[in-house]
């Protein structure tokens, strides 16, 4: 007889757990200060700004890229011509820009931008980047050419990402003799 209330309580508990999961019980226990539950922890919830002072959402971990969506296609003449170059022409930027230019661009544009790359005799010659017409282009225009290409110039936006595009812009500027 004396065991009956205990059995009833156990059954009620089991029913409670089965019906409502642990949350209701856990919430109830959490109201008793003596029980320190996992409710009392520092939690950053999805889309919460976390530590960013400006209220922006958390940035992706450096070196990672989204696997869904795509970058907008921008019109070279209207959308990007006036974009300001955010990367200063530091020695480090120029060094990185040269490495990338010598990797991707040199075959057509040549080591100094004079359109004398190794494939040019077998291909359509590109413009000499050091002539006035190209020198007068804006940084944003060159950025867009790198990102999207045009005509028979391939796009390099899938190979050069983020500030690396601006590093190449900076190096092209150096080849053009623009400080
Ligand atoms: C396969 C050859 C080829 C490669 C590689 C190449 N380009 Fe070009 N580039 C061209 C051709 C051809 C044009 C002319 C396209 C047009 O006017 O439609 C051009 C145009 C340009 C222009 C525009 C010049 C102007 O004044 O309008 C820039 C800037 C440029 N390229 C920079 C680069 C950079 C930087 C790279 C490397 C990331 C690169 N190109 C790689 C062939 C190439």
Boltz pocket constraint, residues with backbone or C-beta under 6 A from the ligand:
constraints:
  - pocket:
      binder: B
      contacts: [[A, 100], [A, 101], [A, 104], [A, 105], [A, 106], [A, 107], [A, 108], [A, 109], [A, 124], [A, 125], [A, 126], [A, 127], [A, 129], [A, 133], [A, 134], [A, 135], [A, 137], [A, 141], [A, 142], [A, 145], [A, 146], [A, 150], [A, 151], [A, 152], [A, 153], [A, 154], [A, 156], [A, 168], [A, 172]]
      max_distance: 6.0
